[in-house]
Amino acid sequence: MSIRPTVAIIGAGFSGLLTALHLTADPEGPIVRLIERSGSFGRGAAYATANPDHLLNVRVANMSAFPDDPEHFTRWLARHEGWSAHGGFVTRGVYGDYLQDLLKDAVERSAAGRLLLEGDEVVDVSRAGATWKVRLGMGREIESAAVVLALGVLRPAPPAVAGPYVLASPRYVADPWSPKAVFDEDVEEVLLLGTGLTMIDAAVSLWRPGRRFWALSRRGLVPRPHAPVGSRPEIEAPRGSPISILRNIRRASPDGRWRDAIDDLRPHVRTVWQGWSGAERASFLRHLRPWWDVHRHRLAPSVARRVAMLMRGRELVVRAGEVTSLTPGREGVEVLWRPRGAKLTRRLWVGAVVNCAGLLGDLDQTSEPLLRHLLSRGLIRPDPSRLGADVDAGSRLIGTGGGAQAGLYAVGPLTRGAFWEITSVPDIRTQAADVAQAILRGLKLGSAAA
C-alpha cells in the first residue's frame, strides 16, 4: 500500500479551511494537516465574532464556499434555524457556524487520518530536499510535500508617531479583533486610526452610551452602503489606464447607479490589475485606491443606518487628516493631528487609541516570526507594489532569486499584489480551489511543483 504524502496548511480561517476541503475531497488525495495557532478552526478572525451588529459585507446569495455550487450556503441556511437576515445579509457569526459545519462534515467523511487539526503555531518552514520541513512551536517537525500559507489578514503596523510608551500602554489597542481589545467602561473619548471597514466594526463593537469615537484617516472616507439589487448598466470589458477606466465607470453609472457599475466591473478586476504596468498600479494605489475601497467594499444597509445615526449624534466623528504625535498622560492620550490641507495642528485628548488601519501590506514591516524567517532565507519576497508576498499566476510564492518555489503556495490576502481583489469570500473560494487542484496534479505527477 502506498503512503500518502502530507500537505501542511498554515492557518485555519476561511482560506485555509477551503483549501483543506478541496484537498480532502479527492479520495486519492494527501493527508492534510490544518495548523492553527489560535486553536479555533474554521472561523478565522472575521467570522469568530458573536456581535449581532457584525454583518457580512456580501449578500447571502454570493457567499457559498464553493464556486461550482453557488446555492450551497442558501441551502445550509434553509436547513438551520435561529438566524435572521437583514436585507439579504446575515451575521458573520452565522457564517462562522456554516464554516464549522463544513469542517465537521469533512472530518467525518474523510478516511481516518486524512484531515488532521493541529493546534499549534508554525514558527519556521524550510527546504528538506524535494520536500518541506514545517517546525511547530511545541518542537515537532512535519515533513510535507507542499505547504500553503493561509495567514489571513496580517495585523497592521503600529502608527509611526506612536512611541514605545504608547504601544505598551493599556490605552492602545493594536488589534481590534483581539479578545483583549477592551478598555475601561468609563473611557468617553476614543481615537480610531482609520476610517474603513475595520473602523466601522470597532465603533459598533466598542460603542457605549456616552462614548464618542473620533475616526481619522488621510482622506476621511467612509465605506458606502449597499443598495437593493437593480438592473445593471452595460459596461464594456475595461481596458486602459486607471483614469480611463474610472471615466468608463462614471459614464456607465448615471443617476447614482455606481454600485451596479462597480459590480459589473468585478469579474474583470484581476485582468485589469494584471494588465497594468508597475507605474499604473502605483498611480491607482496612490490616487484612486481609497475611493475604490469605499465604493467596492460596502456596508450592509442596516449597518450603514446605524453608522449614520452615530454620525448624526456626533457619537462618531470622522475627520480627514494625519496624526502628528501621540503622547500618553495620566488622564489619557494627547493626540496632535493636522486636518487635511491645513498647516496648523489641533489637540485632542482621548482615553484610548485603536489601530484600525486595516490590512498590512509591506512584509518588511511584519512582526510575524514565520514570515520574518521566510524573508531572511529568501524563500519569499515582497511583491513590487508592497501589498503582500510575491506569487506567480498559480499562487506559488516567489523567492529572492525570482523563481517560484515548488510546493510553497499562498492563498488569501497575502497574494493581493498579484490578484488585487483577494480579500472576500467570492474571490478566495476560487483561488483555494485552484491551489488545491494544482497541488493534487503535482502530487499525482510525483511533484508538488504544478
N, C-alpha and C positions, 0 to 999 in steps of 0.2 A: 504494500500500500504506500503511495507517495505521500510525502509530508507536505502539508500546506505551508506556503510562505506566510509571513506576517506583514501586515501593513499597520503602521502606527499613525494615529490621527491625534494631533495635539490641539486640544480644545474641543469641548463637547456642547457648544452652543449650536445655533441653527446650522452654520456652515459645516462644522464637524459632524454633527448628527446626520445631516442629509448625505454627506459623502459616505459615512459608515453604512447607512441604509442601502445605498446603491451597491456598495461592495458586497454586502451580505446577501443581497437579493439573488446573486449568482450562486447556485448551489455548488459550483466547482470553484468558487472564489476563495480568497485568502482568509486567514484568521485576522480579525480586525481588533486592534487594541485601541479603544477610545479613552484617551487620557485627559483628565480634567482636575486641575489643582483645587478648585473650589469644593469639589465633592458633589456638586449638583449637576446632573447630566440631562442635557436636552433643552433646558430653558435658556441658558445664557443670561447675560445681564438684562437684555431688552425685554425678555418675557418672564422674568422672575418676579416682577412687581405684582403686588396684590392690590394696588391702589385702583379703585374703580374709575378714577378720572384719567388713568393712563390708557388711552385707546390706541388701537392700531392706526397708522397713518395711511393704510391702504384698505380699500373696501374688501369685505369678506369674499366676494366673487373672484378676487385675484390673489388669494392667499393660500391656495393649495400648495402643499410641499412638493408636488410632483408636476413638472412641466407638461407631461403627456397625459395628465389626469386633472384637468382644471377644476372639476367639481368635487375633488376629494375632501377638501375642508368643509364645504357646504353639506356634504353627506354626513360627515362626522358630527357637525352641529345638529343635524336632524335626529341623530341617534342619542343625543345627550340633552339633559335638562339643566336648569339653573343658570342659564346665560341670557343676556338680552343684547339687542343691537341698537345702536344709536345712529340712525340714518345710514345703516349699512356697515357700521364699524363696531367691532366688539373689543372688549378689553384685552390688553396684552397678556393678562393672567390667563384668560380663557385660551388664547393661542398657545401659551405655555403648557396648558393641560393637554392640548392636541398633540404637541410635540412629545410630551411624556408618554402618551398613548402609543405614538409611533415607535418610540424606543422600546416600550414594553412588548409590543407585538413582535418587533424584530428579534428581541432576546428569546421570546417564547417559540418563534417559528424557526429560528436558526438551529442548526445542529449544535450539539453540546460543544462548547469551547470555541465557537465561531466568532462570537461577539463578546469581548471581554471589557468590562468597565474598570478602569484603573484610576482610583482616587489618589493622585499624586501629582507633583509638579515636574515637568521636564526641565532639567537645568542645562542640558547640553545635547547636541546632535553632532556626530562626526562620521567621517567615512570609515568603513571597515572592509576594504577590498571592493567587491562588487555590491556590497550591501551597506546599510547604515546602522550605526550604534546609537541607541537612544538611552541616555542616562537619566534616571529619576532621582528626585530629591532624597528618597529613602535609601539610595545607594544601589538599587538594582539597575541592570542594563538589559535592554531589549534589542535583539538583532532583527532588523526589518528590511524587507526587500524594497519598500517605499515608505516615505514619510510625508504627511500632509500637515502643513501649518494652517490651522483654523483658529487663529487667535482672537478673532472678532475685532472690536474697536479698541485701540490702544488708549491708555489713559493720556489725557492732554498734558503737554509740558507745562510746568509752573510758569506763571507770568514773570517776564524778565525783570519787572520792577519789584518783585517780592523778595525780600532778603530772607536769610535763614531764620530770623526770629518770627517772621510772619508765617513761613512754611511750617515751622514747628509748633505754632500756636493752635490751640483747640478752636480758635475763631476762624481758622482757614480750613475749608473743605476741598481737598484735592480732587475727589472723585464723587460726584453727586449720586452715582449709582451704588456706592458702597453702603452696606448696612450701618456703617459708622457715620454716615452723612447726616448727623443731627447736631443740634446745639440747644442751649437753654431756651425754655419756653418764653422767657422774658426778653429775648432778643427782639427788638422792634424794627430795626433797620438792617437790611441785608443787601449786600452788593453781589450781583450775579454778573460774572465776567463772560460776556457773550449774549447774543440775542436770538439764537437759533432754537431748534427743537429741544436741545438739552436744557436750555434756559426755561422753556415752557414747562418741561417735566419737573424741573426743580421748583419752580414757582408753585405749581399745583401741589406738589408733594409737601413742601415746607410751609405752605400758607397757614396762618393762624389769624384769628380776629385781632385787629390792631397792629398787624405786622405789615411793613411796607418793603417792597423789593425795588431796588434800583438796578436796571439791566443796562449794560454799557457795551457797545461794540463800535468798531471804526465807522460803520455806516448807520447803525441803529435800525437795521432792517429786521422785521419780524415775519415768520412764516405766514403765508396767506392761507385762507381756508379752502377746503374742498367745496364743491357745489354739486347740486343734483346732476346726474349724468344727462347730457343732452346730445343732440346731433353734432357730429364733428365736422369742421371745415375740411375742404380738400387741401392737402398740403403736398407739394411735390417733394420727391426724395431730396433731402437737403444736401448742399454741397457749397464749397467756397469758404471764405474766411469767417471767423466768429461774428464780425459785424454784419456780413451779408446774410448769414443765417438768422441773426436777430431781426433783421429787416423783414425776412421772409415770414418769420413768426408773427411779427406785428401786422403784416398785410393779411395773414391768414386768421387773425383773431379780432375781427370787428365786433363792435357792440359789447365789449368786455368778455368775449369768449376766448380769452387767452388760455384758460385751462384746457379746453379742447385742443388747441393748437400745440400746447406743450405735450399733452398725452399722445397726440398723433406723431409727434417727433420721437417719442421714446424708443420705438423699435429701431430707429436709425442712429441713436446716440453713440453706440460703440463704433460704428462705421465712420461717423463724423469725427470722433475723437482720434481714432487711429489714422485718419486721413490727413489730420493737421500736422504741420511741421512743429518742431520744438518751440519756435518763436510764436506760432499761432496759439499753441497750448498755453504758453506763458502769458500771452495777451488776454486770453479768456480768463485765466486764473486771477490775473491782476485786476481786470476791469469788470468782467461780467459774472464771475462765479458767485458773488454774494446775491446778485439778482436772480440767477438761475436757481440757487439753493432755495430761496424763499418762495419761488413760484413752482418749482418742481416737487419739493418735499413739503407737502401741505398738511394742515391740521384737520382732524375730523371736525365737522361743523359744530358739534356740541362743545368740544374743547375750545374752538375759536370763540364761541359765545362767552364761555367762562373767562377767557383771557380778555375779551373786550370789556366785560364787566369790571375786572380787576383794574384795567387801564382807565376806565371812566371814573372809578372811585379813587384813583391815584394810589391804589394798593400795589400796582405795578407801574413803574415809571421807566420808560425806555428812552435812552439818550444815545446820540452819536458822538463819539469822541474817543479819547485814549487816556488810560490811567498813566500818570507820570510817577506816582510813588504810593506805596502802602506802608504805613508806619503803625506798629502795634502800640497801644497805650493801655492805661488802667481801665478806661471806660469803653474801649473797643479798638477799632482800627481807623486811623486817619487816612482818608483817600484824597489825593490830589489828582484831578483829572482836567483835561483840556477839551472843551467842546470842538467838534469838527469845524475847521475853518477859523477858529479863534486863536489868539496869541496868549491870552491870559488864562491861568488855571483857576479852577474852583475847588473848594474844600467840602468834603462830605464825611461825616462820622457814621460808621456802621458798627453793628455788633458782631457781624460775621461776613466773610467773603467766601463765595462758592465759585469754583472754576468750572464754567460751563462752556469752555472754548470749543468743545466738540472733538472731532477726530484728530489724532496726532498723525501727521504725515511724514515728517522728516525723521528717518530712522536714526540719524546721528544724535537726536535728542531723546531717544527712547531710554527708559530705565529698565526695560525687560531684560533680565540676565540671559535668557536664551538667545534673543536677537543680538545682544551685545557679543556673545560668543560666536555666533554665526558670522557677524560682521568682521570680527577680529581674524577669523580664519579665512575670510574671503569667499565663503560659501554663498553669501548673499551680498547684494549691494543696493543702495537706494536707487529708485527709478529716477530718470532725468528730471521729472517735474517735482520731485521730493514729496510725493503723495503716499509712498509706501515702499514696498520692495519691488525690484525689477523682475519681471517674469516674461516668458515668451508667450506666443499665442495659445499654447497648450497649458498655461499656468505653471510651467516648470520654473523654479527660481534660477536666476542668472547670477553667477559669481563675478568676482572682480576681473577674472580673465575674459569675460564676455561670453562664455559658453553656458548653455542651460545645464543644470545639474540633473543627471539621470536619476530618477526616482525621488526627487525632492520637489514637492509641489506646495502651492499656497492657494487657499480659497478665501473669498470674502474680502473685507475692506482693505486688507494688506495689499491687494492687487489693483488698487484704484489707478495707479499710474499707467497701467496697460489698458484698462477697460472703462475707467471713469465711473460709470453707473454700476456699482457692485456693492451697494450697502443695504439693499432691501430684498425682501423675500423673492419677488419675481425675477430678479437678476441672479441672486446667489443660487437659487434652486437649479437653474440651468447650468451654471458653472460647476456645481457639485456633481451633477450627473455626468458632465463631460469629463471631469477629472477622474471620477470613478471608472468610467469606460476606458480612458487612456491607461490607467493602472492595470485594469483587467487584461487589456490587449497586450500590454508589456509583459505581464506575468505569464501569459499563455505562450509568448514568444521566447520566454526564458530570460526576460529583462524587464525592468520597470521604466525603461527609457522612452517608451512610446509617448 
